[in-house]
Amino acid sequence: MAALDWLIAASVRNKLFVLVGTVVFIGAGVLAFHRLVFDAFPDLTNVQVQVLTSTPGMASEEVEKLVTVPVERSLSGLPGLSQMRSLSRIGVSAITVVFEDGTDIWLARQLVKERLDLARSEIPESAGTPELAPPSTGLGEIFQFTLTSDRHSRGELDRIFQRDVAPRLRAVPGVVEVNAWGGGAAQLDVRLDPFALATRSLTLSDVQGALSSSLGLVSGGALQNGAEQRLVRAVANPASPAALESVVIEGERADAAIRLGDIARVDEGSALTVGLGSADAHGEAIFVMVQLLAGADALSVVRLVRERAADVAAALPDGIELDVVYDREKLVGSTLTTVTWSLLEGGALVIIVLLLLLGDLRAGLLVASVIPLSMLGAFTGLYLIGYSGNLMSLGAVDFGLIVDGTIVVTESIVALSLARRGDLGAAVVERAQKVGKPVLFSVGILMLVYVPVLLMWGTEGKLFRPMAMTVLFALLSALVLSFTYVPAMAALVLRPSGEHHTWITRSLARLYRPMLDACLSRPAVIGLIALALVGVSGVIGSKMGVEFVPQLQEGDIVIQTQRLPSLSPDEALQEATRIEKIVATFPEVERVASRSGSPAVATDPMGLEQADILVRLAPRKDWTTAKDTAGLVSAIEERLTAEAPGAAFNFSQPIEMRFNELLQGITSDVGIKLYGQDLDALLVTADRLATVLEAIPGAADVRRPTLEGVTGVDVRVRPESLERYGLDADSVLTAVTALQRGQEVGRVFRGAFRDPVVVTIALPRGVQLEDLPLVLPSGESIPLGEVADVRTVETPAIVQREGGTRRVVVEANVRGRDIGSFVVEAQEKLADVQLGDGMWTEWSGKYEQLKAAGGRTAVTVPAVLFVIVGVLYVMFGRWRPALLIFMNVPVAASGGVLALHFTGLPISMSAIVGFIALFGVAVMNGIVLLSRTRELHEKLPSREAARASALERFRPVLLTACVAGIGFVPMALSTGVGAEVQRPLATVVIGGLVTATILTLLVLPALYGRLCRSEDGKVGRQNLDVDDDESVATGAPEEALSC
């Protein structure tokens, strides 16, 4: 440790240099803090690319066959591919390609795009073109609002949104997309009369060709006119229904020409409705969502968006209202407030404890000054590695834990400065060097215990790794400061004092002495008590519930609704409005708005029968219906079930829902994925699974895939009939396509917009599809039924695939119990459900995350603990003291388990991270004590050495344990946004430190005195009366021991 001794001595000799370096360190930390990105939570989204294909009017099975399967095949085998799942529903194909963590998102998008270029050749032109979804994440939905008007039509409102709102918001740096539900892109609908066509011997292709050649804008170059040059252009732009109806379809003479108006009606129309918006039970609205670019600063971007939205709202025409539904800054602000208050309160409590127990105001303030300095170091580290400041990276920092090493150094300096009143600088160097090795090893082990957190992968890694990095950066900063800044400042500002013990430490020391003597005289009994504590806590822990992480309360809720797939747009809007009216009656609700179906860019491909109802809640102090979110959800669900029958409801939160959907492809806590090829058999089996699941205590919002499909009309061409009449299949297919979906034949310019002209065939009322006339090459016509079989069929509303196989999902939320025990019981009861041939199931959701995280932690934590034992052996050179110190680990864990049990908290990944932090503190205190015991054992018998060291190190051990535990108290008691994740971690550390400190101060000395007696003959006895030396009882310096 020569280098460490040199560093301490050099710091005391060169105080000015240390002070200048500290100022530079502060400047770097402040700069990093201002440049740090802040958000509510870490981004848990895996590396994924979404491929979207719009196929208006196409049935789900056709979407699967013509689009989804070819694209999946082209994407299979991509480098780094981890998972691929897809969804095919009426009018849209959505494929999610998940890559291994660590893959660059832009590289992933480039790889997918290259494969899509190959896939397009296998997809029919009529089936659409696959495109990449915007590069956003689960934290991307940062700002949502509605546009409503009592004076403007649906089409006019959509025009204003497309022209005045969306472009201005997309121009905000960091915004990747402005997506919308509702409205409807304007178009000119050409509704052909099929019998008028047949009478005039015209085919659909004739009309489409004539219209296509009648629409256009071309450039004729430029004409020279003297000194001027004039640009030439030709425009064919019949932009109104009347102008379009006058277009000539056939005929060379004006008096015999057939115009479009003779065979069709042209109306102002809108695109096929795939999404709807509504707000506050007032009817239709445009629901707008602003999406954040992946990696952008959410807090700064949402502020810019809000400012721009206010400017946009001020410029909107009279009668149009822009009302905010969701603003991410509210959540970020609430979360950061929780974190800030926890840190401030914890820091204040730590400082108070330091002043009360250290007995020296200047020394207490010196230790306290390391707290903000170490946090500045943490901010610098987070900025350099690109992490954001959020609930997890900042919310679990314990200042007492951070400055434990600093406390040991400072306490040692204070104790020795009392005896060396002459040369204070030399005394500071001597004592800091004396405890340098134990502090270095103990803080090093404290940092080492966080390795399992750094090795976490997947969701748990993204969640807890930022916290570990923050703690490690803060610990490293505090460690460096303890050997540089603290000795230099101690030599500069500390003053020798006649008394540095407070009445608290003296009183506690007087209580501690007889307890210690009693334990030293009965080591076997004390050891058995410790063993019994571990055994009892082990039994209790084995019966405790488990969950992945506690549910974070975001402050708003989302109600997902599901009705029959055949729901029409008008009925979907009425249902959403009715639910909004029910929800709005609760006084806790500030605003309620709905989005049904898919947005314009189908990043969330739902059908009109599905709706997300976003409920913005009032501040908790204004609540009257319930005291917490769970109670409010229960009350709302009860009302909806009674007053809106026929719908299934699922309650979630905005970010939670999006994360669940992106990570697992489900929107609930748990899901049972049922795989197979026969979709009908899958649906029947899934229904049986859902029935069993509903009967299990704790199951809520159970969602089963609907057995009802969408009623459709199947037209199957008979080739022999086509041959008989001289028709080709394309003529029939084109006519059927034009029935409802229509075909775009061109665009007309109307102001800033290019509106499509869409040709459809309008069957007169009472005419069946079989009677649709088809024009033969001879000019005669026959009904469709002559060449095709027309029948009514039921098609699935949705087809889901994963890993190249069809699947359906049964989903459920878990309320009132932990997820682990719920899934265990569910697995036992579902084992009796008979699966069909070729079927298998997988659990997904939070249970899958818990299982994966538990498996990895079960390997990494024991491995690191084994390494810690090795480090302890290297430090002490013997196994017995190393194993004695390691005893702190199970005893500390016992206290953590008991604390969770008595507070009613299940074991979660938050609690496991708390155990990891606890092990480090427990081992650190053991090192502080036994390192001194080993020194004294060179001069004293084992029992006397154990007693003397325990009395001498009583105060530093007590100090480090108290400040570490006290620092977590605000987190354990906090009720703010995000406190749910902090509470288990803090509870474990506080409870574990109680048992670990008792073991360190009572059990370790007793066992050391008994187990290390064999070494007594190897040491020489010195003249020391440890029984009557009062200075030892209060933590006297080494010289007072006369050795």
Summary of the structure (lengths in Angstrom):
residues: 1043
radius of gyration: 36.7
end to end distance: 22.6
largest distance: 132.7
contacts: 3770
relative contact order: 0.12
helix: 55%
strand: 20%
